[in-house]
Amino acid sequence: MRGGRPTEEQLRRTFEASLQDAVSGRGIRTETGFDMPTENALWDIASAYPDVTDELIEAARRAFAGQLDGSNAARWQAELARKIAERQTRER
C-alpha cells in the first residue's frame, strides 16, 4: 500500500493505464488518485464502449490536465464559495 499522495509521474502512468482500460470497456479502478472531473470523464468513455469517440478521449485528457494544473480544484473551490455566498445572502 502506498502512503501519501501519488506523484505526478505515478498519476500520469495510472491515467494512461486507466484510459486504456476505459477505451477497452473494462471500467475504472477505484483509489486511482483522480479527481471527480477526471474520473467522470473516464467513466464516460467506459460507458460509451464500444463507440468511444476521439472527443471523449480528448475530454478525459483535458480533465486530467485540469487535475494536474489545479484548474479543476480552483473551479470546485470557486463554485463552493459561490454557493456559500448565495446561502449567506438568503439568510440575511
Secondary structure in CASP SS format (residue, H / E / C, confidence):
PFRMAT SS
TARGET T0000
AUTHOR 0000-0000-0000
METHOD secondary structure of the structure
MODEL  1
M C 1.00
R C 1.00
G C 1.00
G C 1.00
R C 1.00
P C 1.00
T C 1.00
E H 1.00
E H 1.00
Q H 1.00
L H 1.00
R H 1.00
R H 1.00
T H 1.00
F H 1.00
E H 1.00
A H 1.00
S H 1.00
L H 1.00
Q H 1.00
D H 1.00
A H 1.00
V H 1.00
S C 1.00
G C 1.00
R C 1.00
G C 1.00
I C 1.00
R C 1.00
T C 1.00
E C 1.00
T C 1.00
G C 1.00
F C 1.00
D C 1.00
M H 1.00
P H 1.00
T H 1.00
E H 1.00
N H 1.00
A H 1.00
L H 1.00
W H 1.00
D H 1.00
I H 1.00
A H 1.00
S H 1.00
A H 1.00
Y C 1.00
P C 1.00
D C 1.00
V C 1.00
T C 1.00
D H 1.00
E H 1.00
L H 1.00
I H 1.00
E H 1.00
A H 1.00
A H 1.00
R H 1.00
R H 1.00
A H 1.00
F H 1.00
A H 1.00
G H 1.00
Q H 1.00
L H 1.00
D H 1.00
G C 1.00
S H 1.00
N H 1.00
A H 1.00
A H 1.00
R H 1.00
W H 1.00
Q H 1.00
A H 1.00
E H 1.00
L H 1.00
A H 1.00
R H 1.00
K H 1.00
I H 1.00
A H 1.00
E H 1.00
R H 1.00
Q H 1.00
T H 1.00
R H 1.00
E H 1.00
R C 1.00
END
